[in-house]
Amino acid sequence: MAKIFNIKNFDERKQFEIKLQIALLNNTLKIKANSKNPEKYDEYIQERIEKMREILDTTAKFKVMDGDKTLYSSEVIGEL
């Protein structure tokens, strides 16, 4: 079971930091999907996930929600 974080429970700065990491991650996943060498993006993707873990102070699988909307789920994207 994943730990659930609601983005609205954080101050504006932390919300920005979390959303930034999610945006960077999502952009990288799109680029990776169209790359001839997708494995070269794995380390960067893992760095984004670890940065979110650091911001959220968790080592568990986790979800970031904005109300009912899932912004990130480690169960969907998974660990590399």
Secondary structure, 3 states (H helix, E strand, C coil): CCEEEEHHHCCHHHHHHHHHHHHHHHHHHHHHHCCCCHHHHHHHHHHHHHHHHHHHCCCCCEEEEECCEEEEEHHHHCCC
